[in-house]
Amino acid sequence: MKILIYGATEIGCLLATEFFEDHDVTVIDKEENKTEEFKKLDIGFVQGNASDPNVLKQADIRNSDLFIACTNIDEANIVACLNAKKMSGVRTLAFVSKEEYRNTLNVEQDDMNLCELFIDEIIWPEELLTQEIFRIVTVAEALDVEFFANGRARLLEYKLKEGRTLVGKKIRECNFPKNTLVVGMTRNGELSIPNGDTELLADDKLIFMGTSHSLDILAGTFFHDRESVKSVTIIGGGNVGMMLAQTLEAVKIKTKIIEKNYARCEFLSQTLQNTLVINGDGTDLKLLDQEEIGASDVTISVTNNDERNLLTSLLAKQLGTKRTITRVSKVLNIPLFEKVGVDIAISAKNSALNEVKNALEDSNVGILATVEQGQGEVLEIDIGIEFHSKKIMEISLPKPAIIGVVQRGNGVIIPKGDTEIYSGDTLIIFAKAEDAPEIKEFFNRLKNEI
């Protein structure tokens, strides 16, 4: 696939790094924005502004399959995508930072809304980040939460703390609830696909898939010291902070926001219904102590400054908050933040990367989620109607992977080795990202066997 990326930004670099090995990638931007990271990649580079049709011609827009606009200027991204669509009909993705652009441009192309010029997908990273944080907050102590099959199946990730009954046991000895599977494990920063003989150690991160009900039982039995999250403090009242407060209000979680800008506090007070808005500096230890931040189940730092987010998270931890979630602008800071004591560090850019990866997939193969900073992928694979039924134990995968969920009609099955796969099923598979292409190709071949 030929991909054009407009914007030599950090997200542009992430996209180019992710895709250049398997696709023909060209980046468009001014020469002065071309960093050393781009120079290390085997990609093309066209100097100029992609809003200019001549620059698009130079980048060979007519023979391109995907055009991604991810500069730091919303209007430039929108105009570039509209020009690209006009010149070639290429699939277009535009990054925006304002909700109004997302709402205006993210329209359905149907009989009631016909237009020759449109953008195929609008990506608002802050919204994706908000959704991810909300999923994590609402499942106590989880490091990651993903929903599949309209919420009937989930992925949960937990860190195995010292002293838990699971430490020192092999997976087959753990008696996990029915309809749950351990699909991945991270030890010392490296993701692997475990088996029944894998011994669990303290500080391992375990990734489970299963039905929502069974995972609730698993969480309450092995990982949760408390039943649920009841109180949350948010540091930073920008878009992410406000949207988080709105979603937390909807599920009746007691919420407070600390925001430094007084005018923004006034706006938040008028917008939010049941959230306590505090005007103050989230790095002020005295203020945090006075407002009893340590009593919060979760403290979430979502300012636009990585250093402030790190400091406020560590202060909240010192005061006794149960769990900290920290927004990270620079993706490379994620492992550092977690190493020094932040429970969960997440990036809007990583959330957006997942959205773009889905746009590259075939219609019968999709990436539902990524975990551990892209080391693992959750794949959704549709089995064709000509497929000859097989038991899972009869399928010899080319690389380690686990079929975690089988969707059949309106139901979900958490499979075992003797579970039979039929034509028309949809499989949700967990694999290491480096092995995912071979897994996809294997099932493409398997579906074509008649």
C-alpha positions in Angstrom: 0.0 0.0 0.0 1.2 3.5 -0.8 0.7 5.9 2.1 1.2 9.6 2.2 1.7 11.3 5.6 1.3 15.1 5.8 3.1 16.3 8.9 6.6 15.6 10.2 5.3 15.7 13.7 5.7 13.2 16.5 2.5 11.4 15.5 3.8 11.5 11.9 7.0 9.8 13.0 5.1 7.2 14.9 3.0 6.4 11.9 6.0 6.3 9.5 7.9 4.1 11.9 5.0 1.7 12.3 4.2 1.3 8.6 7.4 1.8 6.5 8.6 -1.8 6.6 5.4 -3.2 5.0 4.2 -0.2 3.0 5.5 2.5 0.6 5.5 5.6 2.9 6.1 9.2 1.9 6.1 12.1 4.3 5.2 15.7 3.2 6.4 18.7 5.1 8.9 21.5 5.2 12.5 20.4 5.2 13.3 22.1 8.5 10.7 19.8 10.2 12.5 16.6 9.0 14.1 15.3 12.2 16.8 12.7 12.6 14.2 10.1 13.4 12.7 10.4 9.9 16.1 10.2 8.3 16.6 6.8 9.9 13.6 5.4 8.1 13.5 4.0 4.5 10.8 6.5 3.4 10.3 9.2 0.8 10.2 12.8 1.7 8.5 15.6 -0.3 9.1 19.2 0.7 6.2 21.5 0.8 2.6 22.1 1.9 0.1 19.3 1.1 -2.6 21.9 0.7 -0.9 22.8 -2.6 -2.1 20.6 -5.5 1.4 20.7 -7.1 3.0 19.3 -3.9 0.4 16.5 -3.9 1.2 15.7 -7.6 4.9 15.6 -6.7 4.0 13.1 -4.0 2.1 10.9 -6.5 -1.3 11.4 -4.9 -3.1 9.7 -7.8 -1.4 6.4 -7.2 -1.7 6.5 -3.4 -4.0 4.4 -1.3 -4.1 6.3 2.0 -3.6 10.0 2.8 -3.1 11.0 6.5 -2.9 14.6 7.5 -1.4 15.0 11.0 0.2 18.4 11.2 -0.4 20.5 14.3 -2.9 22.8 12.4 -6.4 21.5 12.1 -7.3 23.7 9.1 -4.2 22.6 7.2 -5.1 18.9 7.7 -8.7 19.5 6.6 -7.8 21.4 3.4 -5.1 18.9 2.5 -7.5 16.0 2.9 -10.2 17.7 0.8 -7.6 18.5 -2.0 -6.3 14.9 -1.9 -9.8 13.5 -2.2 -10.6 15.9 -5.1 -7.5 14.9 -7.0 -7.6 11.2 -6.6 -10.4 9.8 -4.5 -7.8 8.5 -2.1 -8.9 7.3 1.4 -8.3 10.3 3.8 -7.7 10.6 7.5 -7.5 14.0 9.2 -6.3 14.6 12.7 -8.0 17.4 14.6 -7.7 19.0 18.0 -11.1 20.7 18.3 -14.4 19.0 19.0 -16.3 21.3 16.6 -14.3 20.0 13.6 -14.9 16.4 14.6 -18.6 17.0 14.9 -18.8 19.0 11.6 -16.7 16.7 9.4 -17.4 13.3 10.8 -20.5 12.6 8.8 -22.1 9.6 7.2 -22.0 9.4 3.4 -25.5 8.1 2.6 -28.4 8.9 0.3 -29.4 11.8 2.6 -26.0 13.3 2.7 -24.3 13.2 -0.7 -21.1 15.1 -1.2 -18.2 14.6 -3.6 -15.7 16.1 -1.2 -15.5 14.5 2.3 -13.0 13.1 4.7 -13.2 9.4 5.3 -12.2 9.5 9.0 -11.7 12.2 11.5 -9.4 11.4 14.4 -9.5 13.4 17.6 -6.8 11.9 19.8 -8.0 13.6 23.0 -11.4 11.9 22.7 -9.8 8.5 22.2 -7.6 9.1 25.2 -10.6 10.0 27.3 -12.4 6.8 26.3 -9.3 4.7 27.2 -8.8 6.4 30.6 -12.5 5.9 31.4 -12.4 2.2 30.6 -9.4 1.8 33.0 -10.9 3.9 35.8 -14.2 2.0 35.9 -12.4 -1.4 36.4 -10.5 -1.1 39.8 -6.8 -1.8 39.6 -6.8 -2.8 35.9 -3.9 -1.5 33.8 -5.8 -1.8 30.5 -9.4 -2.5 29.6 -10.8 -3.2 26.1 -14.4 -4.2 25.1 -15.3 -6.6 22.3 -18.4 -8.0 20.7 -20.6 -5.1 21.9 -19.4 -5.5 25.5 -20.0 -9.2 25.8 -16.3 -10.0 25.9 -13.4 -8.0 27.4 -9.7 -7.8 27.8 -8.2 -6.9 31.2 -4.6 -6.4 32.2 -3.4 -6.7 35.8 -0.1 -6.4 37.5 0.6 -9.4 39.8 1.6 -7.9 43.2 3.9 -9.5 45.7 2.0 -11.5 48.2 -0.9 -12.5 45.8 -1.8 -16.2 46.0 -1.0 -16.6 42.3 2.7 -15.8 42.7 4.8 -18.9 42.2 2.0 -21.0 40.6 1.9 -22.3 37.1 -1.1 -21.0 35.0 -2.7 -24.4 34.9 -2.7 -24.5 38.7 -4.5 -21.2 39.2 -8.1 -22.3 38.8 -9.1 -19.1 37.0 -12.9 -18.9 36.4 -14.6 -20.6 33.5 -14.7 -18.5 30.3 -11.5 -16.7 31.0 -8.1 -17.1 29.3 -4.6 -15.8 30.0 -3.6 -14.6 26.5 -0.5 -12.6 27.3 2.2 -11.9 29.9 4.7 -9.1 30.2 7.9 -9.7 32.3 10.7 -7.2 32.5 9.1 -5.2 29.7 8.9 -8.1 27.2 5.5 -9.5 26.1 5.1 -13.2 25.6 2.3 -15.7 24.9 2.1 -18.0 27.9 1.0 -21.6 28.3 -0.3 -23.8 31.1 3.3 -24.5 32.4 4.2 -20.8 32.6 5.1 -19.9 36.2 3.8 -16.6 37.5 6.1 -14.2 39.3 5.6 -10.9 41.2 5.4 -7.9 39.0 4.3 -9.9 35.9 1.6 -8.2 33.9 -1.1 -10.7 33.0 -3.5 -10.1 30.1 -6.9 -11.9 30.2 -9.7 -12.3 27.7 -13.1 -13.6 28.5 -16.8 -12.9 28.9 -17.6 -9.8 30.9 -19.3 -11.7 33.7 -16.4 -14.2 34.1 -13.8 -11.4 34.2 -15.8 -9.6 36.9 -15.5 -12.8 38.9 -11.8 -13.2 38.1 -11.1 -9.5 39.1 -13.0 -9.8 42.4 -11.4 -13.2 43.3 -7.7 -12.5 42.5 -7.0 -8.8 42.0 -9.4 -6.3 43.6 -8.9 -5.2 47.1 -12.0 -3.0 46.8 -15.3 -3.5 45.1 -15.3 -0.4 42.8 -13.9 3.0 42.2 -16.0 5.6 44.1 -13.9 8.8 44.0 -11.6 10.3 41.4 -9.5 13.5 41.3 -8.6 15.0 37.9 -5.6 17.4 37.6 -6.1 19.6 34.6 -9.4 20.9 33.3 -8.8 21.0 29.6 -10.7 19.0 27.0 -9.7 15.6 28.4 -10.3 16.6 32.0 -13.7 18.0 31.2 -14.8 15.0 29.1 -13.6 12.6 31.8 -15.6 14.4 34.4 -18.7 14.3 32.3 -18.4 10.5 31.7 -17.6 9.9 35.4 -20.6 11.9 36.4 -22.8 9.7 34.2 -21.8 6.6 36.2 -22.1 8.5 39.5 -18.5 8.5 40.6 -17.6 11.3 43.0 -15.3 13.6 41.0 -13.2 16.7 41.6 -11.1 18.7 39.2 -8.1 20.9 40.0 -7.5 23.6 37.4 -5.0 26.5 37.5 -6.8 28.9 35.1 -9.6 30.8 36.9 -11.6 31.5 33.7 -11.5 27.9 32.8 -12.7 27.0 36.3 -15.7 29.2 35.8 -16.5 27.5 32.5 -16.2 24.0 34.1 -18.4 25.0 36.9 -21.1 26.1 34.5 -20.7 23.0 32.3 -20.4 20.2 34.8 -23.3 19.2 37.0 -21.9 17.2 39.9 -18.2 17.8 39.8 -16.3 19.9 42.4 -14.1 22.4 40.6 -11.1 23.7 42.5 -9.0 26.6 41.3 -5.4 25.9 42.1 -2.1 24.4 41.1 -2.0 20.6 41.0 1.7 20.6 41.9 1.0 22.5 45.2 1.5 19.8 47.8 -0.3 21.9 50.5 -3.4 22.3 48.3 -3.4 18.6 47.5 -3.2 17.8 51.2 -6.0 20.2 52.1 -8.3 18.8 49.4 -7.6 15.3 50.7 -6.4 14.0 47.3 -4.9 11.0 49.1 -8.4 9.7 49.9 -9.2 9.4 46.2 -9.4 6.0 44.7 -7.8 7.3 41.5 -5.9 10.5 40.7 -5.6 11.3 36.9 -3.2 14.0 35.7 -4.1 15.2 32.2 -2.5 18.6 31.7 -0.6 19.3 28.5 2.8 19.2 30.3 4.5 15.8 30.9 6.7 17.1 33.8 3.7 18.6 35.7 1.7 15.4 35.2 4.6 13.3 36.5 5.1 15.6 39.6 1.4 15.7 40.4 1.0 11.9 40.1 4.0 11.3 42.4 2.7 13.8 45.0 -0.8 12.2 44.9 0.9 8.8 45.4 2.9 10.1 48.4 -0.4 11.4 49.9 -2.0 8.0 49.7 -4.1 7.9 46.5 -4.8 4.3 45.5 -3.9 4.5 41.8 -2.5 7.1 39.5 -3.1 7.5 35.7 -0.9 10.0 33.9 -1.2 11.5 30.4 2.0 11.5 28.5 2.6 13.6 25.4 6.0 12.1 24.5 5.5 8.4 23.9 9.1 7.6 24.9 8.3 8.9 28.4 5.8 6.1 29.1 8.2 3.4 30.4 10.1 6.0 32.4 7.0 7.3 34.1 5.9 3.8 35.1 9.4 3.0 36.3 9.5 5.9 38.8 6.1 5.0 40.3 3.2 6.1 38.0 0.7 3.2 37.9 -0.5 3.8 34.3 1.0 6.2 31.7 -0.9 6.5 28.5 -0.7 8.6 25.4 -3.3 10.1 23.1 -0.9 9.4 20.2 -0.8 5.7 20.9 -4.6 5.7 21.0 -4.7 7.5 17.6 -2.1 5.1 16.1 -4.5 2.2 16.8 -7.3 4.0 14.8 -5.0 4.5 11.8 -3.8 0.9 11.9 -7.4 -0.2 11.5 -7.7 1.9 8.4 -5.0 -0.1 6.8 -6.6 -3.5 7.4 -8.5 -5.6 4.9 -12.3 -5.6 5.5 -12.1 -9.2 6.9 -9.2 -8.5 9.2 -9.0 -5.7 11.8 -7.0 -4.7 14.8 -9.3 -4.2 17.7 -6.7 -3.0 20.2 -3.0 -2.9 20.9 -1.4 -3.5 24.4 2.0 -2.9 26.1 3.0 0.1 23.9 2.2 -1.8 20.7 4.0 -5.1 21.6 0.7 -7.0 21.4 -2.3 -6.9 19.1 -5.9 -8.1 19.3 -7.0 -9.2 15.9 -10.5 -9.7 14.6 -10.7 -12.2 11.7 -13.9 -13.1 9.8 -14.1 -16.7 8.8 -15.4 -17.1 5.2 -18.6 -19.0 4.3 -16.6 -21.6 2.4 -14.6 -22.6 5.4 -14.5 -26.3 6.4 -15.1 -26.6 10.1 -12.1 -27.5 12.3 -11.4 -27.9 16.0 -9.0 -25.4 17.4 -6.6 -28.2 18.4 -6.4 -29.1 14.7 -5.3 -25.7 13.7 -1.5 -25.4 13.7 -0.7 -21.7 14.0 2.6 -20.5 12.4 3.4 -18.3 15.5 2.4 -18.3 19.2 -1.1 -16.8 19.4 -4.3 -17.5 21.3 -7.9 -17.5 20.0 -9.5 -15.7 22.9 -13.1 -15.3 21.6 -15.3 -16.9 19.0 -18.3 -14.7 17.9 -21.1 -16.8 16.5 -24.3 -14.9 15.7 -25.2 -12.8 18.7 -23.3 -15.0 21.1 -19.7 -15.3 22.2 -17.7 -18.4 23.1 -14.5 -18.5 25.1 -13.0 -21.5 23.3 -11.0 -24.6 24.4 -8.9 -26.9 22.3 -11.9 -29.0 21.3 -14.1 -26.0 20.3 -15.1 -26.2 16.7 -14.8 -23.2 14.3 -17.5 -22.9 11.7 -18.0 -20.8 8.6 -19.3 -17.4 9.4 -17.6 -17.2 12.8 -15.5 -14.2 13.8 -12.3 -14.9 15.8 -10.7 -12.5 18.2 -7.1 -13.5 18.5 -4.2 -12.2 20.7 -0.7 -12.2 19.2 2.6 -10.4 19.5 2.6 -7.5 17.0 5.7 -8.9 15.2 3.8 -12.2 14.6 0.5 -10.7 13.6 1.2 -10.5 9.8 1.9 -14.2 9.7 -1.2 -15.0 11.7 -3.4 -12.9 9.4 -1.9 -14.5 6.3 -2.4 -18.0 7.8 -6.1 -17.4 8.3 -6.4 -15.9 4.9 -5.0 -19.1 3.4 -7.1 -21.3 5.7 -10.4 -19.5 4.7 -9.7 -20.2 1.1 -9.3 -24.0 1.6 -12.3 -25.7 0.1 
